[in-house]
């Protein structure tokens, strides 16, 4: 059969050979609703099937996904609102998509009009088949019509990428705009170990006095990859903290391992150097956000909770402790559980009760102590879905299991932090249960890399597993 006459009428103009065409899958817009702005001067095509899927998803009970679907639809509408049907099918300019040269364009492709063509290897797009096939067929069609142009399907679905390549599509890619690293081993850890003697590598050093602290000023060449709030130590006794940087120098505050290991929060002391460095960041008044990564059992949640209790009950720094956690099925499940929001959250936040038991396990009445602390510290358990749209002032906020969040979701949570508040973001990149997120594309990875240069953010990777020797074996070998 020949293809539909409706598609042969020239509704899609031939593209300049230097223009790249990107066909977006639905999961790309759900992963990053602002993805349209990430293709510079190129041509972005959204198949009608994608709009139909977004329309279906926007009414789901899953508030996170439905919200992102609505945002994506609204952004598309802003672009095409004033355009005619012919302009929408040919391509509408994307505002601000490039600073110089031609603008990128957005087109809606009516893939429901594609019919069988013996010369084009379409996949079966009947109702019984997946919508994925219809989206792939759009890219195959555009490739056949523009053999000299770059036509690429962008999807986060691995199997869909395999199907597209197997169907003859030359270019298929994962969505990479949110990827800030090519190798997860390069992720910032918050500390740097220098082999040998650090001072032997420094060409010059000055001592400056700032307030009550003495700083050593060294050339940036001595630590070319340094960033604020970085810990630096060598094989000898040298141990320092990067206070700040300028165009040509790094300002270090010298410290010692022994001094760090003496820290105590709510009766908790560090069990290794990484925990000690994390406790130092948590207790630093200039650090508004601390991001801690590491394997299960490394003590991330315990440290964050211990400092929160210490800061609220012993120092009076904050008025409440807010605990939230990323739980992918929560948006659909929480509404069917009985009780208040805190009671609904209890099954997913049992880990915090476990940590409270560790902190108060030696008390005469452990349960009584935990209930007393929850009330005195004003501990509130929140769903991430209900945190958006609010502002939290004078609060200490812990976001646990953040590895399953996208950069867009993390941004929407962190932007809720108000005056006099501090936030701690925790996650283990080895335990991601979102099928469209990998360690390289996780919002947690994005947050670490983007915030490491921010003067009021601290990064720490805690590698040692202190839960038990069995937990260490499971993390490393299973």
TANORWO-V726847 format. One line per field, one symbol per residue. ss: DSSP state (H for helix, E for strand, C for the rest). phi: phi as a letter, one per 30 degrees, with the letter a starting at -180 (. if undefined). psi: psi as a letter, one per 40 degrees, with the letter a starting at -180 (. if undefined). Layout:
ss = ???
phi = ???
psi = ???
//
This chain:
ss = CCCCHHHHCCCCCCCCCCCEEEEECHHHHHHCCCHHHHCCCCEEEEEHHHHHHHHHHCCCCCHHHHHHHHHHHHHHHHHHCCCCHHHHHHCEECCCCCCCCCCCEEEEECHHHCCCECCECCCCCCCCCCHHHHHHHHHHHHHHHCCCCEEEEECCCHHHHHHHHHCCCCEEECCCCCCCCCCHHHCCCCEEEECCCCHHHCCCEEEEEECCEEEEEEEHHHHCCCCCCCEEEECCCCEEEEEEECCCEEEEEECCHHHHHCCEECCEECCCHHHHHHHHHHCCCCCCEEEEEECCCCCHHHHHHHHHHHHHHHCCCCCEEEEEECCCCHHHHHHHCCCCHHHHHCCCCHHHHHHHHHHHCCCCCHHHHHHHHHHHCCEEEEEHHHHCCCCECCEEEEEECHHHCCHHHHHHHHCCECCCCEEEEEECCCCCCCCCCCCCCCHHHHHHHHHCCCCCEEEEEECCCCCCHHHHHHHHHC
phi = .ddeedccdidcddcedddcccccdedddddbeceedcchccccccdeedddddddddcddddddddddddddddddddcecddedddddkcdddidadbidddbbbccdddddbdbdcbddddcdedcddedddddddddddddbdccdbbccbcdddddddddddjddbbbddceddcbcbddddecjbbccdicdddccdabbcbcbiccccccbddddbdcdbeiccbbbdccdabbddabbdbbccccdbbdddddddbbhiccdcaddddddddddddddcdbcccclddidjddddddddedddddccidbcacccbbdbeddddcddcddjdeddddedccdeddddddddbddddbddddddddedddhdbcbdedcddicbcchbccccchdddcddddddddddddcdicbbbcbabddbcccdcbcedcddddddeddcddddcbbcacccdccdadddddddccc
psi = iiihddeeefdhihiidehihhhhiddddddgeeddeefbeihhhhiddddddddddeeidhdddddddddddddddddedeiiddddddhhhhhfeidiaiiiihihhgeeehihhdehgiihfideiidddddddddddddddgdeihhhhhiehdddddddddeehdhhiihedeheiehdeehheeihhhhahddeehdihihihhbeihihhiidddgdeiiifhhhiaeaehhihhdiiadeihhihiaiddddeeihhfehiieiddddddddddehdehdhhhhiiiheeedddddddddddddddefdieihhhiihhdedddddeeiiaiddddeddefddddddddddedeidgdddddddddddefhhhihddedieihhifihhhhifedeiiddddddddeehaheiiihhiiheegheheehiddeiddddddddedehdfiihhhhdhhediddddddddd.
//
